[in-house]
Amino acid sequence: HYQRQRRGRAKMVRKLKFHEQKLLKKVDFINWKSERRGNRLEVMRTYNVHDAEEYFAYNRLCGEIGRLLAMLDALPDGNPVVAHTQDALLNKLYNMGIVPSPDSKQQLHKINVAAFCRRRLPVVMTRLHMSDTVKQATEFIEQGHVRVGPQVITDPAFLVTRNMEDFVTWVDNSKIKRTILKYRDQVDDYDLF
């Protein structure tokens, strides 16, 4: 209970009163509200998002969807525009892969940044077992080893829809593809030239 002063003398600090102790129990001096970035950092680390601007763009999208849903909830229940707009939004998000099924409208209120991050190309590649980790998949993409359909993708922030997920593959002249084919004994002599 002693506190050092500048001149070297110790000063006695008084004991806290009961109500002061109760108030201090409610205050966390280590984690302030303004510094609660744990979720952002955790999502960025899990899905290997390098740029915070990408995270904020996904966060803005989630906010826009939330505002649209709030506006639709404010309209009367029998309004046909509400049902049509919710169905269109649900189908769009399902086709993008953001929501797991096109049936439940309750899923629209649960959309978060991680749902958008799960549709990034490195995460989809990891889920398709094209790489072991998201970080490794990001390196393959940046080096130009991956294509979606006929287009070579070098941006790891590329969002893969459900329809495009089947067309994620290696570039034809990629050494990784050649190594995989050699491992499976499927090397074509024509491809070597």
N, C-alpha and C positions, 0 to 999 in steps of 0.2 A: 504493500500500500504506500510505498514511498516513490516519489518522482524526483529525478535529479533536476536541479536548476542549473543555470549557466555558471554560477560561481563555485559549484562543487558542493553546496549544501543540499541536503535532501529535504524535500517538502512533503508533508503528510497529505495524501489524497483521502478525502472523506469517503466513508462507506456509502454506497448507494441506498437510497430509501426504497421501500417496497414498490411503490408505483413506478419509480425510475427503472428498477430491475424488470418489471413487467413490460414496460415500453421497449427496453433494450432487447427483450426476447423476440420481439416482432421485427427487429431490424437485423438484416444480414449484412455485416460490414465487408464480407468477402465478395459476395455476388450481388452487385447492384442491378436494378431493373434495366437501366440503360445499357448494361454490359451483357445482357443475356443473349449472346450470339452463339450459344452452344449448339442450337439446332441448325443454324446456318452453317457453322463450321463442320458439324457432323455430316450434314448432307453433302457439302462440298467435298469432304474427304472421302465419303463412301462412294460417291459417283464420279470422283476424280474431275470435278469442275474446277478448272484453274482460275478462271476469271470471275470475280464477284459480280460483274455486270450481267453475266449469263444467269446467275442465281437471281439477281434482282429482276431480270426480264421475266423469268418464270414466276416470280413472286407477284409481279404486276399482272400477269395473265390470271393467276389465281384470284387476285383482288377484283379484276374485271368480271370474272365469272361470278364471284360472290355478289358484286353490285348488281349484275344482271338478274341473279336469282332473287335478290332482295326486292328489286323493282317488280319482278313477276309475282312475288308473294304479296306485294301491296295491292295488286289488282284483285278484283272479285273472283271467287272460286269458279263460277260458271262461265267465265270469259273463254271463248275458244282460242284466242290468241295465246293465252298462257299455256294451254296444253300443247298447241302446235309448236311454240317456241321451245318449251322444255323437251319435247320429243326430238326436235331438230338438233338442239344442243347435245342431248344425250347420245344421239346417233353419231354426231360429228366426233365427240370425245371418245366414243367406243371405237370408231374407225381409226382414230389416231392411236388408240391403245391406252388412253389415260384412265378410263374406267373399265373394270373387268367384264361387265355385262350390260347389254342395252336395255334391260328391263327395269331396274330399280332407279327411281328418281331421287332416292335418298343419297345415292352415291355422289350426286352433284354437289352436295354440301360438304363432302369429305375430300374434295380435291385439294392437293397440296403440291409443293414444289418437288417433292420426291417422286410424285406420279409423273411429272414431266421429265425428270432426270432418268427415270427408268426406261424412257423411250429413246435416250441418246444412243448413238451407234455403238460406242464402246461397251455399254451395258448389255445391249442386245447381242453383240458378238460374244460376250462372256456367257450369256444365257444359252446361246447356240453352241457353246463349247468350241468356239474358234480360237479362244485364248483362255489362259488360266486366270488372269486378273484383269480388272478394268484398266489399270495402269498400262499393262502390256498391250491391251487392245488399243488404247489411245496412241501408243508409240507406233503400232502397225498402221493406224489410220494416217497419222501425221507423215509417215514415210511413204505413203501412197500405195500400200499393199492391198487395199480393200476397195471394192466397188459395190454399188447398189444398182442392180440392173446393168445398163451399159455405162453408167457414169462413175468415174473414179472419184471417191470422196476423200478429201484431206482435212476436213473440219470435224473434230470430234463432237461438236455441238449439234451435228446433223440429227434431226428427229426422225425415227423410223416408224412408219405407220404399220398397221397390221398387214396390209396388202403387200408392202415392200419388204416385210421381214423375210419372206421366202426367197428374195432375190439378193440377199447379202452374201457375197462370195469374194474369193481372192481375185486379184487382177491376173490376167492370163500369163504375163511374163514375170510374175512374182516368184522369188526364190522360195518363199514359204510354201506356195502351192506346189512347186517342183519337189520340195522336200517331202511334203505330205504324199504326193503321188508316188515318189520313190519308196516311201515307207510302206505303202499299200501295194506295191508292185503293179502300178497302173500307169507307168511312164510310157508315153507314146513317143516313138522315135521322131515323128514328124514335128512334135512340139519342141524338140531340142534345137532345131534350126531356127 
